[in-house]
Amino acid sequence: MATVLIVRHGRTHANAAGVLPGWAPGVRLDETGRAQATALGQRLVGSGLAVCRVVTSPLPRCVQTAELLAHPLGEGLPVLSDERLAECRFGAWTGRTLADLAGDPLWRVVQDQPSAAVFPDGPDFAGESLAAMAARVVAAVREHDAAVTAQAGPGAVWVAVSHGDPVKALLADALGLHLDLFQRITVDPASVSVVRYGPRRPFVVRVNDVGGDLGGVLGAPDGGGDAAVGGGAGAPAPAG
């Protein structure tokens, strides 16, 4: 089974200002976000991971992140776009501040029962349900993962670059959690979460990793898809 590094895009001006950008055009990384994405690329190089593919949301903040992290990994590394990895369509909520949205009755649904949350259409942006967003992003990542495994073998490593709520939905699915529990998961800008989709179950190797060596992610459970009873020995110690 391949290993997927699930990356949230780096910080944007909207993130820093507490604004919900959604699908608003022109939302790009700020200086901190660019530094985060660049540093992540260096972390991948330093960890010795041979990334064979990067797939990104088409929204600019993710494309920037994908290009910056892919740059040090080699010119031939394919960076593909898949709209299914894009942010939830927040409709009428797009561009509003989180402080303002906290007073909307829908806010409590988003917090407490996200599977029932449907964002209303706005004058400029269509709305979407969190459940529909979760279904499309999970389908996309599982499809790409199967393709990578078939093409590059079970030891392959690839990267999916997406947004906060889609990443949380991916992790909830991999952990076997109902979508109503996905708000328990924290996903910071430019963080890496690592999943391996086995024949019987996914293995969640890391969540919200924002620093340090990533080389150990390849030491995840295997054994034909069975978990390591007792927890296993972990990743091999670095040589030397």
N, C-alpha and C positions, 0 to 999 in steps of 0.2 A: 504494500500500500504506500502511496506517495505521502509526503508531508506537506501540508499547506500552512504557510505563514499568513495569517489574516491581519492586515495592517489597517488601522484607522489613519486617515489623512492627517497631516500636520495642522498646527493651529492656524486659524484664519482671523482676520480682523473682526468678523462677525462673532466667532467664538469668544474673543477677548472682550467684546462689547455686550455679550449676553443676548445676542440676536439669533433667532432661528432662521437660517438662510434657506433651507430646503433646496428647491430647484431654481432659486433666483440666479440670474446670469451674472457672470463676472466676479463671483466670490472666489478669491485666490488666497494662497498662503501669505501670512504676514512674515516679517523677518524671522521671528521665532519659529514659525512653521517650516520655513525653508531650511533653517539650521537643523531642525529636528529630522527632516527627511534626508538631508545630506548625511547627518550623523548615522542614521539608520543604514544607509547604503554602506558606510564604512564598517559598521558593526557586522553586516552580512559578509563583507570581504574578510574581516578579521576572524570571523567564526568558521571560515572555510567551507561555507555551504555553497554547493554548486547549483544555484537557482537556474532552472531551465525555462521558466515562463513567468511573466507578470501579467495579470489580468486586472483591469481597473474600471471603476465607475467612470463614465464619460464626463462627469462634472469637473470643472477646471481644478479645483483644489485636490482632487484625487489624481488627476492626470499629472499635475505638477509633482505630487508626492511620488508617484510611480516612476516618473522620469528621473527625478533626483536620486532615488534609491537605486534605480537600475543602472545609472551612468557608470559607477565604478565597477559594476559586475561584468562589463564587456559590451562592445558595440553590437555584437550579434544577438544579444538577448531580446527575444520578442516581447513587446509590450502591447497587449491586446485590450480592446475596449468592449465592455458588456453592460448594456443599459440596465440589466437586472441587478447589478451591484450598486446602482445609484441610490441616493437618499430616498427616504419615504417622501411621498408627495403630500406636503402639509397644507396645500390649498390655501384657504383664507388665513391660516396661521403664518404663512410665509412672510418673512421680513419683520415680524413683530418681536418685541423683547420678551424674554422669559418671565420677567417680573410682571409684565402686563398679562401674559397668557395664564399666569397662575390664578388669576381671578375668573377665568372662563370655566363654566361648569364641566366642559370636556376635559379640563386638566386633571380632575380627580379620576376620571375614567382612564386616562392615559397612565396615571400613576398606579391605580389599584386594580384595574381590569383591562389591560391593554389589548387583549384579544377582541374586545368589543369596541375599541376606539376607531371611529371613522372620521377623518378630517374633512370638513365641508369644503366644497368648491368655493374659490374666490373669483374675483373679476379677472385675474391674470393667471391663476394657477389652479389646476385641477387637484382635488383631494384624493386620498387613498386611505384604506384601512391599514393598520399595523399588521393585521393578519395577512393581508395580500402582499405587503412588503416582505414579510418573513418568508412566505411561501416562495416568492420569486428568487430571493437571494439564496435561500437554501438549495433550491433546485439548480441555480447557476453554479454554485460552488461544488456541489456534488457531481454535476455534469463535467465541469472542467477537471475535477480531480480524477474522475474515471478516465478521461481522455489522456491526461498526463501519465497516469499509471500505465495505460495501454501503450503509449508511445515511447515513454522514457524508462519504464520499469518501476518496480515497487520501491526502489530507493530514491526516487526523484523528489526534488524539492521545488515548490512553486509558490508564488506570492499572489494574494488577492488583496486589492486596495479598495476600501469601501468607507462607510460613514459610521458614526456612533451607533445608531439604532440598528442598522443592518448587521453590524458586527455582533452586537448583543444578541440579536435574533439567531445568528449562526451559532453562537456559543450556547445559547439556551437549547437549541436543537441537538447539538452535539452532546450536551450534558443530560439530555432526556428530560428537560424542564418544560413545563407548560409555558406558553408565551406570557401568561399572566405573572410569571415569576422573573421575567427577563430584566425588570428594573432593579433586581438585586445585583446585577453585574455592572462593574465599572470598566469603562474603556476610554483611556486617555488619548489625546492627540499623539499620533506617531507611535502608538503602542503596537506591540506584536502579540498576537495570541496564536497558538499552534495546535492544530488538530490533525489526526491521522484517521482516515475513514477505513476501518477494518471490515472484513466480510460479515462480522457478527454485530459489531458496534463501533462507534467512533471512540478514539482515545483523545482526551483533552490533555495536552502536554503542558501548555503554559497559557496563562490568561493575563492580559494587561502588562506585559513585560516592557519596561521602558529603559532598560540599561543592562549592560553586561554581555557575556558571551552567549551566543545562541547555538554553538556547536553541539551542545548536549541534547538538542531536540531530536536528533536521530537515534537516541537511545530509548525511544518510546517502546511500549510493549509490542510484541509481534506474536510469535508462537502460533501462527495460523489464525490469528484473530482472537486468541484467548488472552485474558488479562493475566498479569503476573500475580499469582496468589501470594499474599503476604506483602506485596508492594514491590518486589524485585530489588535489584541492586543499583538501579539508577544508571546514569550515563557513565561510560568509561572515564577514568581519571585521565587528565591531559598528560601526554608524554613528556618526560624530562622533569 
